[in-house]
């Protein structure tokens, strides 16, 4: 009779040859040299029963036999892990017996309605059978359908031409229990592309051959040359048709199945999770002992530290709370901070419980560890609601150290933003944390409290916080007003409403009150970065010439930087400059040493990174603010990789100079604030008040102050994939950063010279492992990249004459860059084949260009400096 699905003849046995292959390799590599394996077998298919009332409903029996396992590519005997081993030895006697037990499929109109197998079989063999059974699912007319098979419930499209049917499965549409996580920022993440196509050739309305191919490609967004692919192929070919067993009589499917074998049960065709256990893996404490030596503080800017950190995280993720606590409690003071970094970065419920049990926030003596824990929380790659909940509870409790209390709420702000960006803004913990910060800011009386909550909002970037930030920016005192303005500067321009721009214009032009120049220049930067109108740009340009000396020069530099770097507002600026009243010699020839400059660190096909360095001085030649930024971006996303701001005020009295207008009563202060990977850190104070400055002058050692030191997990991508041939695949990319940033401000009254120096020492290590795991063999590829580098920003000012001499330098040292690829195949017995290739090169060091004026100035500074020494103060 006629059927709309594949149709088998009665009393026939169809004998097929079946093979399932997997390949793992680099994305562009040909499959001839890939790691991988092939399972091949015979497959017998016969019709058991056809519904007497409906030809389209039939039961077919499928039996796997003569199983073979081999390399997917030919290899010399020495490199063949399967050589000299029988299938039974490779797969194991029980598994092989299970694999060769038949399955029964109920096909209704070509779709698998029921999959019958034995209940207590291993998940692995069951999945291989599901992969084979899914191939028999087929429709004989073109069109789209939602289908359930081994990959889950997926969108499929059929194209039918005579005796050929092509089935395209949209793998990203498959509903199946997904495991894994991705990095918080797209630039640090991995892109996955997946395709699946199956071609059926039919003869006499039954299957003559099937070819199925599934491809997965994983690319590291920051470096798309680094990636991996998995190719899974299945083939089923009809070899012969012989006389076979007759049909079983019966009206109902259930009775037929009972007659056949009462042990059969109906199961889902969707794969069940199955992962092989690691038999010879070291325990957490054994692993820690093997990497411990690389984790000492003095080694933290080396690639080996970042590599060890990542492998430690992987092992912590498999460990129990007790195992983790054992290491934390037994380690010494020098190594504990690095252990805290790793345990917190693991982000499992067990690791969080262990670290919270260990840390006591009522004890001020362990504040270093508390701070490391909090910063690792702030940099979390995929924070959980539970983490934010724990921090909120800690903040409400008793915290002995005031700086830790401040860091706690600042980090809560960062977690709010990360959870909101993942559609978690309505989670109870997020709602509570937002309410806590906003309500406490409203009630805050002390400046220190206001500052703390504003820093939290600077991380959270909540749209509902904009009116509060505007209030503090316009009516707050100097440092608070400045902090609120820099918080607004971090918002995407799309959030900056008409009201924001009106307030920024009032601050810049001082319509309501006199503001410090740090706040005014920030307001100008916000206006110029958020699609300014013709009049806004014109008013800013007309103000140049009426400002104090150094602010004039700074604003001019900012405008020139917008033009030279082709920033979005450069078109409007060019239009305004056609007017002679705004563009004339008087306005554009202002003297001074302040400057703003942007340039590229790298321009690549995948990501580019830019630096900007702007320095604002007071009229007396003392640094008011230096701001160094590094941004990384690709076509769709941006990452504020780092910002180091050094601010100073009220230092004129030391050199008996006159303060600028509006800054006569400022308290002496110098400090530093940093943003790292989009997270604002707690600012560091060099000195506060005249007395503190004097004592620091007398006891100064010249040592730079440490701003941030530690290990950060940047890339954190883990994905489990069900291949349609049965095995499970997984891919894991981890990127770690060992970092050491320090900054200092030197001051020599003798030579009338000041110097700020920011040192950035970093080592990056990225490891990717893509693996296909069958219970009897693992095959995969590991990729590693490592680089160590250092960036120094030095600005030297000589204020013995006016205009004073300023020289800025930005240097990158020579950097070793290494990359390796290792392909492997291994058996549970420990037999393993590996092929490793690597490349090491030295990236040349360089000094980054700043504007020509700076180069001329540096020649003068170093020409006149040969006889001076650089002592502190």
Beta strands, then each sheet from edge to edge (+ up, - down):
strand 1: 12-25
strand 2: 35-50
strand 3: 57-71
strand 4: 103-108
strand 5: 111-118
strand 6: 143-149
strand 7: 152-161
strand 8: 164-175
strand 9: 180-181
strand 10: 190-203
strand 11: 206-220
strand 12: 223-243
strand 13: 264-267
strand 14: 595-603
strand 15: 608-617
strand 16: 623-633
strand 17: 638-649
strand 18: 669-676
strand 19: 679-680
strand 20: 684-688
strand 21: 705-722
strand 22: 728-748
strand 23: 753-774
strand 24: 777-798
strand 25: 805-812
strand 26: 815-826
strand 27: 832-843
strand 28: 846-847
sheet 1: 6+ 7- 8+ 10- 11+ 12- 1+ 2- 3+ 4- 5+ 13-
sheet 2: 9+ 21- 22+ 23- 24+ 25- 28+
sheet 3: 9+ 21- 22+ 23- 24+ 26- 27+
sheet 4: 14+ 15- 16+ 17- 18+ 19-
sheet 5: 14+ 15- 16+ 17- 18+ 20-
end
